[in-house]
Amino acid sequence: MDFELPDEYEQLRLTVAEFARDAVAPVIAEYYIKGEFPYELVRQMAQMGLFGLPFDEQVGGMGGDYLALCVALEEIARVDSSLAITLEAAVSLGAMPIYRFGTQEQKAQWLPLLAKGEVLGAFGLTEPGGGTDAGGTRTTARLEGDEWVINGSKAFITNSGTDITGFVTVTAVTGQRADGRPEISAILVPSGTDGFVVAPGYAKVGWDASDTHELSFTDARVPAANLIGERGRGYSQFLQILDEGRVAIAALATGLAQGCVDESVSYAKQREAFGRPIGAAQAVAFQIADMDARAHTSRLAWRAAAATLVAGRPFKREAAIAKLVASDAAMLNARAATQVFGGAGFTIEVPVGRFYRDAKVLEIGEGTNEVQRLLIARELGLPVTW
Ligand SMILES: Cc1cc2nc3c(=O)[nH]c(=O)nc-3n(C[C@H](O)[C@H](O)[C@H](O)COP(=O)(O)OP(=O)(O)OC[C@H]3O[C@@H](n4cnc5c(N)ncnc54)[C@H](O)[C@@H]3O)c2cc1C
């Protein structure tokens, strides 16, 4: 049993860590404070091949796997979560539905652009009426001739309104199943489609340099060929995508938790009170020791989930546990790190202030932590229902 990353992943980790330290850390506060999307940093990530990490070389990818993506996400989130979620959402939510379920034509049209980071795809599941009850989708798509006509709205969709956004894939009710339940399908809607409107960005609590919008569709028409995968399989396809996405979010949360350790260790060594470094006080040192234990545990959890996924074994429980443990760790570490910094931590000009704001959404996005507990309980065979 080996808990170390294999060499090629460790090399990737070091390369991304260097990028995060040298290119992201010096400039990200400015983007965050202005609430601007960091196009230049996204371009640099694209040049490094990060958007293509888990995709085959035939479609323009780097020939890596999901573990590689997670390794990169942890190192970026160690410095900044807005950039990390931009990469996570683009790869695991935007491109992955096409990679896993798309037709040959859809793959040929979109994957080379997505894998090179020249175009971002978005994933539209959540609606203003609810995200947890995603099966209650109200957006509809009716087939008229050789076109889908889409009506409805989606809420909180990441990467949906950037200058390089190419499309959003939405879940929509396309009919009724034999058992009377709605038939839900996934349909790709290109940016600029008539009737598809992107609202101004949200004023968020965190992830300020990432792009999030509400979307509305009024008789938006797209070709019938824009169906992703099988008609009526959209909901289950999206749930599969979310299982994988949870491993990625766990890696991202671990990065934030580790960033809190990094920042706190360095601050507690140099900040003095009562004539000695604050890290000499057990109350401070023990908080940092607890932070380190949580970051370490989270890393073990997401790596175990990623290894299970990559090995092709069932990983639903492992993914839910990793997301639950790592997002809790991120929240607790961000709170503790801000405390270690005192007043200096209560500004978004410093990383821990941004970590504090960015941590909360990790308990919400890609399935709330209540959803993770439900998934774990079900995997244990408990007869739990909503
Ligand atoms: C910054 C940001 C980016 C996002 N990006 C995307 C994206 O790219 N694509 C996308 O589709 N979505 C995205 N989301 C949406 C996110 O996935 C949802 O917010 C999340 O799934 C929760 O849905 P909701 O907000 O509608 O909360 P609700 O479903 O209304 O839930 C509210 C609360 O009630 C709890 N709850 C609900 N039902 C029960 C129950 N029966 N028992 C116990 N507790 C329950 C939930 O756990 C939660 O705590 C994003 C959200 C944010 C904030």
The ligand as an SDF file (V2000), in Angstrom:
LIG
                    3D

 53 58  0  0  0  0  0  0  0  0999 V2000
  -21.4980   29.8020   -6.3880 C   0  0  0  0  0  0  0  0  0  0  0  0
  -22.3830   28.6630   -6.8240 C   0  0  0  0  0  0  0  0  0  0  0  0
  -22.1060   28.0040   -8.0090 C   0  0  0  0  0  0  0  0  0  0  0  0
  -22.9670   26.9800   -8.4610 C   0  0  0  0  0  0  0  0  0  0  0  0
  -22.7430   26.4000   -9.6790 N   0  0  0  0  0  0  0  0  0  0  0  0
  -23.6790   25.5430  -10.1900 C   0  0  0  0  0  0  0  0  0  0  0  0
  -23.5700   25.0430  -11.5300 C   0  0  0  0  0  0  0  0  0  0  0  0
  -22.5920   25.3190  -12.2510 O   0  0  0  0  0  0  0  0  0  0  0  0
  -24.5630   24.2480  -12.0150 N   0  0  0  0  0  0  0  0  0  0  0  0
  -25.6550   23.9140  -11.2670 C   0  0  0  0  0  0  0  0  0  0  0  0
  -26.5260   23.2080  -11.7660 O   0  0  0  0  0  0  0  0  0  0  0  0
  -25.7690   24.3640   -9.9770 N   0  0  0  0  0  0  0  0  0  0  0  0
  -24.8360   25.1740   -9.4350 C   0  0  0  0  0  0  0  0  0  0  0  0
  -24.9600   25.6510   -8.1580 N   0  0  0  0  0  0  0  0  0  0  0  0
  -26.1620   25.3080   -7.3910 C   0  0  0  0  0  0  0  0  0  0  0  0
  -25.9190   24.3470   -6.2390 C   0  0  0  0  0  0  0  0  0  0  0  0
  -25.6250   23.0710   -6.7540 O   0  0  0  0  0  0  0  0  0  0  0  0
  -27.2090   24.3790   -5.3990 C   0  0  0  0  0  0  0  0  0  0  0  0
  -27.2330   25.6320   -4.7340 O   0  0  0  0  0  0  0  0  0  0  0  0
  -27.2840   23.2400   -4.4060 C   0  0  0  0  0  0  0  0  0  0  0  0
  -27.4510   22.0080   -5.0640 O   0  0  0  0  0  0  0  0  0  0  0  0
  -28.4600   23.4170   -3.4250 C   0  0  0  0  0  0  0  0  0  0  0  0
  -29.6450   23.7160   -4.0870 O   0  0  0  0  0  0  0  0  0  0  0  0
  -30.4990   24.9880   -3.6370 P   0  0  0  0  0  0  0  0  0  0  0  0
  -29.5910   26.1440   -3.5400 O   0  0  0  0  0  0  0  0  0  0  0  0
  -31.6720   25.1040   -4.5210 O   0  0  0  0  0  0  0  0  0  0  0  0
  -30.9770   24.6470   -2.1660 O   0  0  0  0  0  0  0  0  0  0  0  0
  -32.3190   23.8530   -1.7760 P   0  0  0  0  0  0  0  0  0  0  0  0
  -32.4190   22.6210   -2.5940 O   0  0  0  0  0  0  0  0  0  0  0  0
  -33.4510   24.7830   -1.7690 O   0  0  0  0  0  0  0  0  0  0  0  0
  -31.9820   23.4270   -0.2850 O   0  0  0  0  0  0  0  0  0  0  0  0
  -31.9760   24.3790    0.7940 C   0  0  0  0  0  0  0  0  0  0  0  0
  -31.5200   23.6520    2.0630 C   0  0  0  0  0  0  0  0  0  0  0  0
  -32.4580   22.6390    2.4050 O   0  0  0  0  0  0  0  0  0  0  0  0
  -31.7930   21.3920    2.5300 C   0  0  0  0  0  0  0  0  0  0  0  0
  -32.7490   20.3760    2.1500 N   0  0  0  0  0  0  0  0  0  0  0  0
  -33.5170   20.3460    1.0320 C   0  0  0  0  0  0  0  0  0  0  0  0
  -34.3480   19.2950    1.0880 N   0  0  0  0  0  0  0  0  0  0  0  0
  -34.0870   18.6660    2.2490 C   0  0  0  0  0  0  0  0  0  0  0  0
  -34.6170   17.5100    2.9150 C   0  0  0  0  0  0  0  0  0  0  0  0
  -35.6100   16.8040    2.3910 N   0  0  0  0  0  0  0  0  0  0  0  0
  -34.0900   17.1330    4.1040 N   0  0  0  0  0  0  0  0  0  0  0  0
  -33.0760   17.8330    4.6510 C   0  0  0  0  0  0  0  0  0  0  0  0
  -32.5420   18.9460    4.1060 N   0  0  0  0  0  0  0  0  0  0  0  0
  -33.0560   19.3470    2.9140 C   0  0  0  0  0  0  0  0  0  0  0  0
  -30.5820   21.4880    1.6200 C   0  0  0  0  0  0  0  0  0  0  0  0
  -29.5740   20.5540    1.9940 O   0  0  0  0  0  0  0  0  0  0  0  0
  -30.1750   22.9420    1.8950 C   0  0  0  0  0  0  0  0  0  0  0  0
  -29.4490   23.0140    3.0990 O   0  0  0  0  0  0  0  0  0  0  0  0
  -24.0730   26.6100   -7.6590 C   0  0  0  0  0  0  0  0  0  0  0  0
  -24.3060   27.2460   -6.4400 C   0  0  0  0  0  0  0  0  0  0  0  0
  -23.4940   28.2650   -6.0250 C   0  0  0  0  0  0  0  0  0  0  0  0
  -23.8150   28.9550   -4.7280 C   0  0  0  0  0  0  0  0  0  0  0  0
  1  2  1  0
  2  3  1  0
  2 52  2  0
  3  4  2  0
  4  5  1  0
  4 50  1  0
  5  6  2  0
  6  7  1  0
  6 13  1  0
  7  8  2  0
  7  9  1  0
  9 10  1  0
 10 11  2  0
 10 12  1  0
 12 13  2  0
 13 14  1  0
 14 15  1  0
 14 50  1  0
 15 16  1  0
 16 17  1  0
 16 18  1  0
 18 19  1  0
 18 20  1  0
 20 21  1  0
 20 22  1  0
 22 23  1  0
 23 24  1  0
 24 25  2  0
 24 26  1  0
 24 27  1  0
 27 28  1  0
 28 29  2  0
 28 30  1  0
 28 31  1  0
 31 32  1  0
 32 33  1  0
 33 34  1  0
 33 48  1  0
 34 35  1  0
 35 36  1  0
 35 46  1  0
 36 37  1  0
 36 45  1  0
 37 38  2  0
 38 39  1  0
 39 40  1  0
 39 45  2  0
 40 41  1  0
 40 42  2  0
 42 43  1  0
 43 44  2  0
 44 45  1  0
 46 47  1  0
 46 48  1  0
 48 49  1  0
 50 51  2  0
 51 52  1  0
 52 53  1  0
M  END
$$$$
